[in-house]
Every structure is written in structure tokens, then in C-alpha cells.
Amino acid sequence: MTDSVSALIAQWIRDDVRAMHAYHVPDATGMIKLDAMENPFVLFGDNDAALREQWLEHLQMADLNRYPDPQAPAVKRALRDVLSIADSYDILLGNGSDEIIQLLIQAVAKPGAVVMAPVPGFVMYNVLSGINQVAFVGVDLRADFALDMPAMLDAIAQHAPALTFLAWPNNPTGNLWSLDEVEQIIKASSGLVVLDEAYTAFTEADALPLLDKYDNLLVMRTLSKIGLAGLRLGYLVARPEWINEFDKIRMPYNINVLTQASVSFALANYDKLMEQAAQLIAQRQILSTQLAELPGVEVYPSEANFLLLRCTAKNAGEVFADLKVKNILVKHLSAAHPLLENCLRVTVSTELENKAFVAALKEVL
Ligand SMILES: *Cc1c(COP(=O)(O)O)cnc(C)c1O
């Protein structure tokens, strides 16, 4: 039986799919979870018990027996309101921005198409290109994680990418490309440039005003890093003509009824989410200062809700494992890219969890 299934798999499943590994998420039960840039605050927690009640009442009205509205108009209206998105632009919603990345790649996946991004960068650009059998070209950052502009511009000229992703700020390095660099890349590209602003809440940078200037620009964001990772809602803002094309290949019911109901309620309380982001920015400064004082680690500047560290005295794999024994889960990045050798990425969390992390790291080092 098993043998015949293996033979059938070999016969029918794509060779590249058989060679892939499923996306691995480590078990974090009972741990302080600092590996995935989640927001540590509970939405409408104990301090907001009244709001929590209202939210639950609101959810009771959701028609779970009906398919969701495929355009999620209440969600889009709420996004337009809180972000002041002009009527001249449209919004595409995704089941997380991961799904939007997938849609964009599928839409440009002609034979010979290339997707490009600086590396180390967000892994899904590469992973989803592979799944869709589109070539991915990664352009190495410099050792200090700045963009290598001559290399970027050369690669754009050589490969004419259909799609270039710029995470702004970048994950996992945490830094921000300059506006001038971003505009040079957009101008040099005949293809689409996606500014991925997953961390927009934690930086002053804002790509939305650039939409007025460039026909080939798309701006992508997500609610995941501001406290709603579990709802899975990403969005793309762009000219209606672009959105119209991508909308054709979107699964019609990709944003479920409970997500639609929760997001429109949460966005009506957007100030709460922004207060939490402000707290995390303050904590980022405190944590960064404390880590900079520790011998044995180097801390990189960050405009996001995480910090990138390089272990200089002890192997990062050992530091990762020793932290795990102390019930603290961070992300070990040595294998992700040669520039990340001995690097760990840690999410900025509450004062209490950050303190626990620093104390544990001190002992481990
Ligand atoms: C986390 C992250 C995303 C994906 O977010 P989801 O909306 O949760 O799918 C996209 N881009 C970057 C750079 C990220 O770090």
C-alpha cells in the first residue's frame, strides 16, 4: 500500500513540490514567544472589558451559515477611514499579506518572468515564487544590511523583473531603505514594485503618498503586526486598474465572516491599536539600549517591532537552544543567509517579557 502510494506520488506530484518542505512552525506551548513579531497585547483585554463585550455582541450578528461578502465592503470602508486612502485608489484584501504576495506572483507568472527582492529579506517572496514556478532573483545586501544600489540597479537592468518586493522596513534586518533609494528602484523598474509595509505602525516611513507619483507602485500592508495576526488580514492599495487585474484571481471568499466582523470592529477602535504600537516603540528603545550594554551581542538599529542581534562570543545556535531551555523562543537565522551568521531575531514584547528575555540572555551568554 505505502509503496504504491509512493509510486503514485512520484508519478503525479511535481518534482519541485516533492523536494519542498512544509513551512515549519515550532511548538511554543508554555513559552515566552518572541519568534514571530506578534503583538503581545490581548485585543480588548482586561483594561477594555466593555469593548470586549461590545465586540462579542457584534460577532453574534455574523451569519456563519452564509458565505462572506466577497468584497468585504465594511472592512474596506474602515481601512479607507483610518488610513485616509483617497477614492482614486482601490483596496484588495488578502488572507494575510502572504496571500497577496501569492496573487501578485500568479498574476505576473508568464514564462520567463522574474521576481526580485534584496536578501536577506522576507522568505515568502522566494518561497511563493518557487511554488508558482517563477524565477526568484535575490540581490545581496551589503554587510551592514544597507541596499547595494549598484547591484540592485544592475540586476533590474539585467533581469527586468516583473515584480520587485521591497520590505520597508526590512524583515529580518529591521532597517529602512532611504526614500531616495526606494524611488531610484521604482524609477529604474519597468515592472511592478511592491512596497511591503508590514511594519508601518513602528516607523515614520509611509509609502502611500508615493502612489500619486508612480504608475508601477503597489503598497501592501497587514494587520498582523498590530495585534490581529490570528484574523489573517492583509491589504494592497493601488490604482483601480491594477486591483481589477489581481481581483480576478483572488478566491472570492478569502476573507471569512468572523474576520470581516472583527476587523471592522477593531478598526473602529484603531486608536487602541496605535497606542499599543507606541508602547512597543518605547519598549524597542529600552530593549535595544539594554542589549547594547551586554557583552557578547551586537544589536542592529530597527524601525520594526523586532531587533536583530548578532552573537559575538558564543554560537547563535547554542544561544537559541539555551534560551529555549529557559522557555524563551526567538528566531535563529544563521542558516537563512550568509550575512546572518550567528544572528537571532527577537520580537519586542511587553516590559515584563522583554525583561525576562534580557535576564535569560545574560545568563546564557
Ligand atoms: C509578517 C510579514 C508579512 C506577512 O504578514 P501576514 O499579513 O501575516 O501574512 C509580510 N511581509 C513582511 C515583510 C512581514 O514581515
PDBQT file of the ligand as one rigid body, heavy atoms in Angstrom, charges set to zero:
ROOT
HETATM    1  C1  LIG A 401       4.998  39.352   8.667  1.00  0.00    +0.000 C 
HETATM    2  C2  LIG A 401       5.270  39.844   7.303  1.00  0.00    +0.000 A 
HETATM    3  C3  LIG A 401       4.342  39.705   6.270  1.00  0.00    +0.000 A 
HETATM    4  C4  LIG A 401       3.159  38.752   6.321  1.00  0.00    +0.000 C 
HETATM    5  O1  LIG A 401       2.173  39.102   7.077  1.00  0.00    +0.000 OA
HETATM    6  P1  LIG A 401       0.738  38.394   7.067  1.00  0.00    +0.000 P 
HETATM    7  O2  LIG A 401      -0.169  39.521   6.740  1.00  0.00    +0.000 OA
HETATM    8  O3  LIG A 401       0.601  37.874   8.439  1.00  0.00    +0.000 OA
HETATM    9  O4  LIG A 401       0.688  37.313   6.023  1.00  0.00    +0.000 OA
HETATM   10  C5  LIG A 401       4.592  40.294   5.042  1.00  0.00    +0.000 A 
HETATM   11  N1  LIG A 401       5.734  40.954   4.832  1.00  0.00    +0.000 NA
HETATM   12  C6  LIG A 401       6.673  41.084   5.778  1.00  0.00    +0.000 A 
HETATM   13  C7  LIG A 401       7.919  41.822   5.481  1.00  0.00    +0.000 C 
HETATM   14  C8  LIG A 401       6.477  40.524   7.037  1.00  0.00    +0.000 A 
HETATM   15  O5  LIG A 401       7.438  40.603   7.964  1.00  0.00    +0.000 OA
ENDROOT
TORSDOF 0
